[in-house]
Amino acid sequence: MENCLIKIAKELNAQNIGWALGASMLLYYKGLIPKANDLDLVIALDDVERAEHVLTSLGKKQPENPHSDYATRYFGEFIIEGVDVDVMAGFRIVTGDTTIEHIPDPKTFETLVLQGETIHLCPLEDWYVLYLLMSNREERAATIKEHFFRTGANTTCLKTWAERGLPQAVVRQINALVSELDTRA
């Protein structure tokens, strides 16, 4: 899977496409889970067409398979070197009667270099909140939360999420985490 990621990174970076790694592979590289099952790439909305062209040149695009929990502006699934690669831009989660959009900020991305290729990493803070919003992802959110207790977190980022009109149960969880992190600081 890592070789596939490096190959994708090389091509996306060569085309100056805005992207970052998220979800389980992000957690894997952060040392939070032992393995990931696929690659999840967050792409800048303006770069979707070029990214799709690059990824199609590397593998095969799969038929669309919509899911009612998401209203993502662009979602593509590719098989590249036998690896499932999910690509999203304008990632939106439907929760109750609310739709929340993940708006990635490249200034918050960390980077990892693998075999000379830059891998952009979404902030864990974003994925903590996204996992809180998704159904059946409580365990992933709890894993990230425990990591934050050990290493700290960008509480400004978390507070910004809490001010975005999220469901109150999620806002309470974010605020409780920020409060706990502040008392530990």
Buried (B, 14 or more C-beta within 10 A) or exposed (E): BBEBBBBBBBBBBEEEBBBBBBBBBBBBBBEBBEEBEBBBBBBBEEBBEBBBEBBEEBBEBEEEEEEEEBBBEBBBBBBBEEBBBBBBBBBBBBBEEEEBEBEBEEEBBBEBEEEEBEBBBBBBBBBBBBBBBBEEBEEBBEBBBEBBEEEEBBBEBBEBBBEEEBBEEBBEBBEEBBEEBEEEE
